[in-house]
Each structure stands twice: as C-alpha cells, then as structure tokens.
Amino acid sequence: MSYKTIAIVIFDEVGDKEALQTAVTLANREGGHLDVYCLGIDPVRYDMAPMGASPALTLSGRGEAETRAKTLVDWAEDRLRDALVPTAVQKLVVTSAGLDAAIARVVRYSDLIIASQPYGEGSTQVQTIILEAVLFGTGAPVMVIPRTAENIGPFERVMVAWDESTQALEAVRKALPALKNATRAEIVMINPPSHSPERSDPGGVICVMLARHGVKADVSILAKTMPHVAEVINRHAQDHAIDLIVMGAYGHSRFREAMIGGATRDMLETARVPILMAH
C-alpha cells in the first residue's frame, strides 16, 4: 500500500513553495505520479450578474484568472524541471462561486493531497478554502505543510494524536503507508477519558490494529499541562524530534472551531511539522 497519485493545488508562489517541494519528494519516495493544479480565480459571480452585463466585464475577470493560472504553470514547471518523477501541471481556472466544488472534483481520485498551512502569518483565505475543499470534498488524506518547514525528509518518527474518535481512526487508516515506512511510531493520548471503553488499556486496541500491519507503536499518556491541546502536542513533537503528526480533523463543526477554537484549528495554525489529516 502506497500513495501512487499525489496532488497539490497551488495559488501562491511564496506560500506554496515548501508544499510543492514536499509533494515532489513524496512522489519520488513512493514511486508515484504528481498532479499539480495551478489555480486562477475568476471573481465574477455570473449567476448574479445583471441581465445584459457588458461582455468586456465578464471577459476581463476570466482573462485575469487565465493569466494568473498560466503564471503559476510556468513557475511550477520551472521548479519541477529536474524532478525525477512523472508530473502533470495544468491550469485550474474557476469562478469564485464554485471554487471549493471545482477543487474537490479534480483531486478526488488522488491517494494523497498536499496542502499549505492555511492559518497564521502569511496565510490567505484561498489557502483555507483549498484545504477545506480537499479535506471535506474528497475523502482522501491531506498532508498540511507548514510554511516555515525546510528540507522535509523521510518521516522516520511519526506521532498519532489519538483520542479514540472516528476522525482519528480514519486518519490512522489513511496514514498506514507513512506509518509502515516509519522507524518509530508513537500513539499519544492527552488526558484519556475515565469513562472510555478502552480505559483499562488506553491506546491498546489501535496498537494491535497497527501491529497487524507490521507497525510497532508505543503509547504515551500525556497530561494537559498547557491551556490548549495543540500546545501539548507541539511540545511533545518538538521534544521527541517527530517528523509527522497524524490526527483526525474537526471533531466539532468548522464554524465552532473558527469561532471558539479547537485542536484542529490550533494545530493548523501552530504546527512546525507536517500533519496528515483525514475527516
């Protein structure tokens, strides 16, 4: 089992640089194919345009989007010139009204989707839209790459942020290729609930599941010694030189996470290492 089709949607040369490089590295390591979609957004809402609107107005928006997408294609092809993997770079020009659906449609057959960090300094709303489109619209695992990451190497030390949720279990299933290639896997639980069916052996069942796939995992039980779960996860990842974090996405609604915060939202903003997520 491996990731044979890896996809990425790019929108910004600076913000997507590390994500694109990681996509190339992973495609090379997995012996897979890389699909790069260069996004140009037509801001005109044609469904809301007044009857008889000037053709010049509508053509102008489409033309700007085409030009932007072509600029990204040239940039991506230049960066991929020496790539040792099969690649396909193409324009993705869509209207703002159908942005998320169009993105999800073109990448839904991928085994793994790479996305740039959507929150924090230097992020844009479009990067958030791209992440949510691929995460909720494809069913594929999504690997989020921090903008500050450099020279992302093999994922030798993988940490699973385990809370017994359906989302976390789905993430573990879809992270199996990475977990099987790791030299060390660790199941991390923070304040496991006392009423859990697994309270007598926290993390034991997921370890058995992984062992049957040839993955030997250790379990670490951590106390919530900081205000946010994300802070505990990030500190543990830093202290143990973790290369990749596997976690479920959005246990609460996206609106609730955006308004009052949550582990997913906090991790997406503060993580210093790649996160493999599934929903």
DAWO-V263317 format. One record per residue. N is the residue number from 0. RES is the residue in one letter. PHI is phi in degrees with one decimal (* if undefined). PSI is psi in whole degrees, 0 to 359 (none if undefined). OMEGA is omega in degrees with one decimal (* if undefined). Layout:
# DAWO-V263317
n->N res->RES phi->PHI psi->PSI omega->OMEGA
n->N res->RES phi->PHI psi->PSI omega->OMEGA
This chain:
# DAWO-V263317
n->0 res->M phi->* psi->128 omega->179.9
n->1 res->S phi->-155.7 psi->172 omega->179.9
n->2 res->Y phi->-92.6 psi->98 omega->-174.8
n->3 res->K phi->-90.8 psi->337 omega->174.7
n->4 res->T phi->-123.3 psi->114 omega->-179.5
n->5 res->I phi->-114.8 psi->134 omega->-176.1
n->6 res->A phi->-128.2 psi->154 omega->175.0
n->7 res->I phi->-148.1 psi->140 omega->173.2
n->8 res->V phi->-108.3 psi->121 omega->-177.9
n->9 res->I phi->-110.8 psi->149 omega->-178.1
n->10 res->F phi->-136.2 psi->337 omega->-173.0
n->11 res->D phi->-138.9 psi->124 omega->-176.2
n->12 res->E phi->-61.2 psi->320 omega->-178.6
n->13 res->V phi->-76.4 psi->309 omega->-175.7
n->14 res->G phi->-68.7 psi->335 omega->-176.5
n->15 res->D phi->-102.6 psi->5 omega->-175.5
n->16 res->K phi->-60.9 psi->308 omega->-177.6
n->17 res->E phi->-68.4 psi->324 omega->178.8
n->18 res->A phi->-63.6 psi->319 omega->179.1
n->19 res->L phi->-65.6 psi->317 omega->178.9
n->20 res->Q phi->-63.0 psi->320 omega->177.4
n->21 res->T phi->-64.5 psi->321 omega->178.2
n->22 res->A phi->-60.5 psi->319 omega->178.1
n->23 res->V phi->-64.6 psi->314 omega->-179.5
n->24 res->T phi->-59.7 psi->315 omega->-178.8
n->25 res->L phi->-67.4 psi->319 omega->178.6
n->26 res->A phi->-62.0 psi->322 omega->177.8
n->27 res->N phi->-66.9 psi->316 omega->-178.7
n->28 res->R phi->-67.0 psi->324 omega->-177.2
n->29 res->E phi->-89.0 psi->355 omega->-174.8
n->30 res->G phi->63.9 psi->37 omega->-174.1
n->31 res->G phi->-109.1 psi->187 omega->-179.3
n->32 res->H phi->-111.4 psi->141 omega->-178.7
n->33 res->L phi->-110.9 psi->124 omega->174.4
n->34 res->D phi->-107.0 psi->124 omega->179.9
n->35 res->V phi->-115.8 psi->122 omega->178.9
n->36 res->Y phi->-109.9 psi->123 omega->-175.5
n->37 res->C phi->-101.0 psi->114 omega->-167.0
n->38 res->L phi->-89.3 psi->125 omega->169.7
n->39 res->G phi->-120.7 psi->127 omega->-174.0
n->40 res->I phi->-108.7 psi->121 omega->173.7
n->41 res->D phi->-85.6 psi->114 omega->-173.7
n->42 res->P phi->-75.1 psi->349 omega->-174.6
n->43 res->V phi->-73.8 psi->130 omega->173.4
n->44 res->R phi->-91.8 psi->93 omega->-175.7
n->45 res->Y phi->-64.2 psi->331 omega->179.7
n->46 res->D phi->-70.0 psi->343 omega->-179.2
n->47 res->M phi->-111.1 psi->1 omega->-179.5
n->48 res->A phi->-69.2 psi->139 omega->-179.8
n->49 res->P phi->-65.4 psi->149 omega->178.0
n->50 res->M phi->-56.1 psi->131 omega->178.8
n->51 res->G phi->80.2 psi->19 omega->178.6
n->52 res->A phi->-58.6 psi->148 omega->-176.5
n->53 res->S phi->-59.7 psi->129 omega->175.9
n->54 res->P phi->-57.7 psi->328 omega->-179.7
n->55 res->A phi->-62.9 psi->326 omega->-179.7
n->56 res->L phi->-66.1 psi->312 omega->-177.8
n->57 res->T phi->-69.9 psi->321 omega->179.3
n->58 res->L phi->-67.3 psi->329 omega->180.0
n->59 res->S phi->-63.5 psi->314 omega->179.5
n->60 res->G phi->-62.7 psi->316 omega->179.5
n->61 res->R phi->-64.3 psi->320 omega->-178.8
n->62 res->G phi->-64.7 psi->320 omega->178.1
n->63 res->E phi->-64.1 psi->320 omega->179.6
n->64 res->A phi->-66.5 psi->319 omega->177.8
n->65 res->E phi->-62.2 psi->317 omega->179.8
n->66 res->T phi->-63.8 psi->318 omega->179.9
n->67 res->R phi->-64.6 psi->316 omega->179.5
n->68 res->A phi->-63.4 psi->321 omega->179.6
n->69 res->K phi->-66.0 psi->322 omega->176.7
n->70 res->T phi->-61.0 psi->318 omega->178.4
n->71 res->L phi->-67.6 psi->323 omega->176.9
n->72 res->V phi->-59.9 psi->314 omega->179.1
n->73 res->D phi->-61.9 psi->318 omega->179.6
n->74 res->W phi->-63.8 psi->313 omega->-178.6
n->75 res->A phi->-65.2 psi->316 omega->-179.7
n->76 res->E phi->-62.7 psi->325 omega->177.2
n->77 res->D phi->-65.3 psi->318 omega->179.8
n->78 res->R phi->-71.8 psi->336 omega->-178.6
n->79 res->L phi->-95.4 psi->5 omega->-173.4
n->80 res->R phi->-57.5 psi->323 omega->-178.3
n->81 res->D phi->-102.7 psi->12 omega->-180.0
n->82 res->A phi->-66.5 psi->141 omega->-177.3
n->83 res->L phi->-99.3 psi->24 omega->179.8
n->84 res->V phi->-126.9 psi->153 omega->175.2
n->85 res->P phi->-67.1 psi->132 omega->-177.5
n->86 res->T phi->-133.0 psi->156 omega->172.5
n->87 res->A phi->-136.1 psi->121 omega->-179.4
n->88 res->V phi->-114.5 psi->126 omega->-177.7
n->89 res->Q phi->-146.7 psi->158 omega->178.5
n->90 res->K phi->-76.9 psi->146 omega->172.0
n->91 res->L phi->-130.7 psi->97 omega->-176.5
n->92 res->V phi->-107.6 psi->117 omega->-175.8
n->93 res->V phi->-139.3 psi->162 omega->175.0
n->94 res->T phi->-83.0 psi->156 omega->-179.3
n->95 res->S phi->-63.1 psi->331 omega->-177.5
n->96 res->A phi->-66.2 psi->326 omega->-177.5
n->97 res->G phi->-112.3 psi->28 omega->-170.7
n->98 res->L phi->-62.4 psi->306 omega->-174.7
n->99 res->D phi->-64.4 psi->320 omega->179.8
n->100 res->A phi->-66.4 psi->321 omega->-179.7
n->101 res->A phi->-66.6 psi->320 omega->178.7
n->102 res->I phi->-64.1 psi->312 omega->-178.7
n->103 res->A phi->-61.3 psi->323 omega->-176.4
n->104 res->R phi->-63.6 psi->320 omega->-173.4
n->105 res->V phi->-80.5 psi->339 omega->-177.0
n->106 res->V phi->-108.5 psi->2 omega->-170.9
n->107 res->R phi->-66.4 psi->342 omega->179.3
n->108 res->Y phi->-94.2 psi->8 omega->-178.9
n->109 res->S phi->-79.9 psi->152 omega->174.9
n->110 res->D phi->-83.0 psi->333 omega->-179.9
n->111 res->L phi->-152.3 psi->137 omega->179.3
n->112 res->I phi->-118.4 psi->132 omega->178.5
n->113 res->I phi->-99.6 psi->135 omega->179.3
n->114 res->A phi->-137.7 psi->152 omega->177.0
n->115 res->S phi->-82.6 psi->155 omega->178.1
n->116 res->Q phi->-57.3 psi->125 omega->-171.1
n->117 res->P phi->-90.7 psi->349 omega->-177.0
n->118 res->Y phi->-126.3 psi->165 omega->179.7
n->119 res->G phi->98.2 psi->183 omega->-176.6
n->120 res->E phi->-60.8 psi->132 omega->178.3
n->121 res->G phi->87.3 psi->357 omega->-178.2
n->122 res->S phi->-82.8 psi->163 omega->178.1
n->123 res->T phi->-129.2 psi->161 omega->178.4
n->124 res->Q phi->-63.3 psi->327 omega->-179.5
n->125 res->V phi->-63.1 psi->321 omega->178.7
n->126 res->Q phi->-64.0 psi->326 omega->175.4
n->127 res->T phi->-67.0 psi->317 omega->178.9
n->128 res->I phi->-62.0 psi->318 omega->179.6
n->129 res->I phi->-61.3 psi->312 omega->-178.7
n->130 res->L phi->-60.8 psi->312 omega->-177.5
n->131 res->E phi->-66.9 psi->326 omega->178.6
n->132 res->A phi->-63.7 psi->315 omega->-177.5
n->133 res->V phi->-77.1 psi->329 omega->-177.5
n->134 res->L phi->-73.8 psi->318 omega->-175.6
n->135 res->F phi->-98.8 psi->346 omega->-173.8
n->136 res->G phi->-109.2 psi->1 omega->-174.7
n->137 res->T phi->-124.7 psi->331 omega->-173.5
n->138 res->G phi->78.4 psi->0 omega->-179.1
n->139 res->A phi->-88.9 psi->155 omega->173.6
n->140 res->P phi->-69.6 psi->147 omega->-178.0
n->141 res->V phi->-124.5 psi->129 omega->176.4
n->142 res->M phi->-106.2 psi->119 omega->-178.0
n->143 res->V phi->-96.5 psi->127 omega->-175.2
n->144 res->I phi->-107.0 psi->120 omega->177.4
n->145 res->P phi->-61.4 psi->144 omega->-179.7
n->146 res->R phi->-66.4 psi->334 omega->-177.9
n->147 res->T phi->-85.8 psi->356 omega->-177.8
n->148 res->A phi->-70.4 psi->145 omega->178.0
n->149 res->E phi->-139.2 psi->141 omega->175.0
n->150 res->N phi->49.5 psi->53 omega->179.5
n->151 res->I phi->-65.6 psi->119 omega->-175.4
n->152 res->G phi->-100.6 psi->200 omega->178.1
n->153 res->P phi->-60.6 psi->145 omega->179.3
n->154 res->F phi->-86.6 psi->80 omega->-176.3
n->155 res->E phi->-81.5 psi->327 omega->179.4
n->156 res->R phi->-116.9 psi->111 omega->-176.1
n->157 res->V phi->-114.4 psi->133 omega->179.0
n->158 res->M phi->-114.2 psi->132 omega->175.4
n->159 res->V phi->-103.0 psi->119 omega->174.5
n->160 res->A phi->-82.7 psi->100 omega->-168.5
n->161 res->W phi->-105.5 psi->124 omega->177.4
n->162 res->D phi->-129.8 psi->17 omega->177.3
n->163 res->E phi->68.7 psi->9 omega->-177.7
n->164 res->S phi->-81.0 psi->162 omega->176.1
n->165 res->T phi->-61.3 psi->321 omega->180.0
n->166 res->Q phi->-64.3 psi->318 omega->179.7
n->167 res->A phi->-65.9 psi->320 omega->178.7
n->168 res->L phi->-64.2 psi->319 omega->177.7
n->169 res->E phi->-63.0 psi->320 omega->178.2
n->170 res->A phi->-63.9 psi->319 omega->178.9
n->171 res->V phi->-62.5 psi->315 omega->179.2
n->172 res->R phi->-58.0 psi->317 omega->-175.6
n->173 res->K phi->-82.6 psi->350 omega->176.3
n->174 res->A phi->-96.3 psi->4 omega->-175.7
n->175 res->L phi->-54.3 psi->318 omega->177.4
n->176 res->P phi->-57.9 psi->318 omega->178.8
n->177 res->A phi->-69.7 psi->319 omega->-179.4
n->178 res->L phi->-65.6 psi->322 omega->-179.1
n->179 res->K phi->-69.9 psi->333 omega->179.3
n->180 res->N phi->-87.8 psi->350 omega->-176.8
n->181 res->A phi->-75.4 psi->151 omega->174.2
n->182 res->T phi->-86.3 psi->341 omega->179.1
n->183 res->R phi->-148.6 psi->130 omega->176.2
n->184 res->A phi->-122.3 psi->139 omega->-176.8
n->185 res->E phi->-134.2 psi->128 omega->174.5
n->186 res->I phi->-93.4 psi->119 omega->-177.4
n->187 res->V phi->-111.9 psi->126 omega->177.0
n->188 res->M phi->-122.0 psi->137 omega->-179.3
n->189 res->I phi->-113.0 psi->118 omega->-179.0
n->190 res->N phi->45.4 psi->62 omega->-179.4
n->191 res->P phi->-57.7 psi->138 omega->-175.1
n->192 res->P phi->-65.1 psi->141 omega->-177.7
n->193 res->S phi->-71.0 psi->339 omega->-179.0
n->194 res->H phi->-92.3 psi->5 omega->-177.4
n->195 res->S phi->-66.0 psi->145 omega->174.1
n->196 res->P phi->-60.2 psi->339 omega->-178.4
n->197 res->E phi->-101.2 psi->19 omega->-172.9
n->198 res->R phi->-63.4 psi->333 omega->-179.2
n->199 res->S phi->-75.7 psi->339 omega->-179.6
n->200 res->D phi->-148.4 psi->71 omega->-176.5
n->201 res->P phi->-56.6 psi->128 omega->179.1
n->202 res->G phi->78.8 psi->357 omega->-175.7
n->203 res->G phi->-66.1 psi->318 omega->-176.2
n->204 res->V phi->-67.3 psi->318 omega->179.7
n->205 res->I phi->-67.0 psi->328 omega->176.7
n->206 res->C phi->-65.7 psi->321 omega->177.3
n->207 res->V phi->-63.4 psi->316 omega->178.3
n->208 res->M phi->-57.4 psi->314 omega->-179.0
n->209 res->L phi->-67.9 psi->322 omega->-179.6
n->210 res->A phi->-60.1 psi->325 omega->178.8
n->211 res->R phi->-69.4 psi->346 omega->173.5
n->212 res->H phi->-100.2 psi->8 omega->179.7
n->213 res->G phi->84.9 psi->14 omega->-179.9
n->214 res->V phi->-104.1 psi->117 omega->176.2
n->215 res->K phi->-94.7 psi->117 omega->-176.0
n->216 res->A phi->-119.1 psi->144 omega->173.1
n->217 res->D phi->-99.8 psi->156 omega->178.9
n->218 res->V phi->-112.9 psi->132 omega->175.0
n->219 res->S phi->-122.0 psi->126 omega->176.6
n->220 res->I phi->-101.4 psi->119 omega->-176.7
n->221 res->L phi->-112.8 psi->147 omega->173.7
n->222 res->A phi->-88.5 psi->148 omega->177.2
n->223 res->K phi->-81.4 psi->84 omega->-175.9
n->224 res->T phi->-90.8 psi->359 omega->178.3
n->225 res->M phi->-126.9 psi->162 omega->-173.7
n->226 res->P phi->-60.0 psi->326 omega->-174.7
n->227 res->H phi->-118.6 psi->144 omega->177.9
n->228 res->V phi->-58.9 psi->320 omega->-179.1
n->229 res->A phi->-59.2 psi->324 omega->179.3
n->230 res->E phi->-64.8 psi->320 omega->179.3
n->231 res->V phi->-66.6 psi->316 omega->-179.8
n->232 res->I phi->-62.8 psi->313 omega->-178.4
n->233 res->N phi->-64.3 psi->321 omega->178.6
n->234 res->R phi->-64.7 psi->316 omega->179.1
n->235 res->H phi->-64.1 psi->319 omega->179.2
n->236 res->A phi->-62.3 psi->319 omega->179.2
n->237 res->Q phi->-67.7 psi->316 omega->-177.3
n->238 res->D phi->-66.9 psi->334 omega->-175.4
n->239 res->H phi->-113.0 psi->18 omega->175.0
n->240 res->A phi->51.3 psi->47 omega->179.8
n->241 res->I phi->-72.7 psi->138 omega->-179.7
n->242 res->D phi->-96.8 psi->335 omega->-175.6
n->243 res->L phi->-151.6 psi->137 omega->175.7
n->244 res->I phi->-111.0 psi->131 omega->176.7
n->245 res->V phi->-108.3 psi->128 omega->-179.4
n->246 res->M phi->-156.3 psi->155 omega->173.4
n->247 res->G phi->-74.1 psi->164 omega->-175.6
n->248 res->A phi->-120.7 psi->132 omega->171.0
n->249 res->Y phi->55.4 psi->75 omega->172.2
n->250 res->G phi->-69.1 psi->332 omega->173.9
n->251 res->H phi->-104.0 psi->176 omega->178.1
n->252 res->S phi->-66.1 psi->152 omega->178.3
n->253 res->R phi->-60.3 psi->323 omega->180.0
n->254 res->F phi->-62.7 psi->315 omega->-179.3
n->255 res->R phi->-64.1 psi->318 omega->179.4
n->256 res->E phi->-63.1 psi->320 omega->-178.8
n->257 res->A phi->-68.4 psi->324 omega->-175.6
n->258 res->M phi->-79.8 psi->313 omega->-173.6
n->259 res->I phi->-118.9 psi->0 omega->176.4
n->260 res->G phi->91.5 psi->167 omega->180.0
n->261 res->G phi->-179.0 psi->171 omega->-176.1
n->262 res->A phi->-61.8 psi->319 omega->-179.2
n->263 res->T phi->-62.7 psi->308 omega->-178.1
n->264 res->R phi->-60.5 psi->317 omega->-179.8
n->265 res->D phi->-65.5 psi->317 omega->180.0
n->266 res->M phi->-65.0 psi->319 omega->-179.5
n->267 res->L phi->-64.2 psi->336 omega->180.0
n->268 res->E phi->-90.7 psi->328 omega->-168.5
n->269 res->T phi->-112.0 psi->349 omega->-174.8
n->270 res->A phi->-62.4 psi->142 omega->177.7
n->271 res->R phi->-106.1 psi->351 omega->177.7
n->272 res->V phi->-123.5 psi->160 omega->179.7
n->273 res->P phi->-58.7 psi->148 omega->177.6
n->274 res->I phi->-121.8 psi->128 omega->173.6
n->275 res->L phi->-100.9 psi->120 omega->-173.0
n->276 res->M phi->-122.4 psi->157 omega->171.2
n->277 res->A phi->-149.7 psi->156 omega->179.3
n->278 res->H phi->-133.2 psi->none omega->*
